[in-house]
């Protein structure tokens, strides 16, 4: 199973080759949210798989909605799910849900976090847009979800970008499971966050989740990681870049 598929197709296929993983051996993909840097690799994976078994895609129902992004004046009119032929779409089996669900024994998807359950301003920006009734509006990325794995040491959370906010994610997982959270892996999308906001997140971790180990990458940004590491400790805040490996026992 894969959690997200990345933006650049050849990188996904190269990494699978380097890891000696056959694309045919991957029959399930869980998607965190519909931004292009998390879903574009699905097209390449569908192309190279030669098995008759369809590739099951676990996702929120909004995963296919039309999205765009604008970065520093550069407009990306298709910033969401890749355009695919009918032939390729026929090789996919979409399994949609907005709710918490177990997709494999001991492996769960959180489903969306209702707005009334959110304890902090989510990490959105003017960059992301989606279409509502034919009009472009700022995208609340309601479809974002995380993966939760039950291990012998506690819950392990895997996040794509954490647009909905780290505090929102951690409190929601604790509410859903009422179990110890052992580790958090992934990106935090703090690119435009102020020092004040990063400080507030740090304080929330200290007060409520000081036992969690963090393995950060993607959009977490060096400034935020440095701040977390200074306040929480080097044994708590870890880099987790491409090629890194963690092994957990069920």
C-alpha positions, 0 to 999 in steps of 0.5 A, a space after each residue: 500500500 502507498 500513502 500518496 503518490 507524489 507529483 513527478 511520475 518518473 520519481 515515483 517509478 524510480 523510487 519503486 525500482 530502487 526499492 525493488 518493489 514491483 508496481 504490480 505488487 501495489 494494489 492499494 493507495 490511500 490519498 491524503 488530499 487532492 493536491 497535485 503533489 500528492 496524487 499525480 503519481 497515480 497516473 504513472 502507476 496505473 500506466 505501468 501496472 500490467 495486472 488485471 487487478 484494479 488499483 484500489 484508491 481510498 479517498 475522500 469523495 472530493 478528491 476529484 474536484 477541480 482545483 487550481 493554484 497560483 504561486 508567485 504569479 504563476 497560475 496552475 490551472 489544473 492543480 488537482 487530480 491528473 487528467 486520465 483516459 477512460 482506459 486508465 480510469 478503468 484500471 482504478 477502483 475508487 473507494 470513497 468515504 468521509 468517515 473514519 474507517 479501517 482500510 487494513 487490519 490496524 490501519 485507518 483513515 481519519 476521514 475529514 475533520 468537521 469544522 466544529 471540531 477544529 481547535 486552531 486556524 488551519 494552514 490554508 493560504 491564498 495559493 489554493 482554490 477550488 470550484 464551487 457552483 462554477 465559481 472559484 473560491 479559496 479551497 478549505 481542503 475539506 477532503 484532507 485526512 491522515 492515516 493512523 496505524 496501531 502499533 505495539 508502541 501506540 498510534 502512528 499518524 501519517 500526514 500528507 501536508 496537514 493543511 487542517 493544522 497539527 493541533 486539529 489533527 492530533 486532538 481529532 486522532 486522540 478523540 477518535 481512538 482515546 489511545 496513546 499517540 506514539 509518533 507523527 510522520 509527514 509535512 505540516 505546511 507551515 510555509 507562510 506561518 508566523 513565529 507567533 503561530 509556530 510558538 502556539 503550536 509548540 506550546 500545544 504540543 508541550 501541554 498535550 502531546 509532549 510524549 510524541 516523536 515527530 518525523 517531519 518532511 515535505 512542507 514543514 520548513 526549516 524555520 519551524 523544525 528548528 523552533 520545535 527542536 529548540 523547544 521540544 528537544 532533538 530526541 522529539 523532533 526528527 528529520 524524515 527525508 526521502 529514503 528514510 525508513 521507520 519500522 514499527 511492530 503491530 
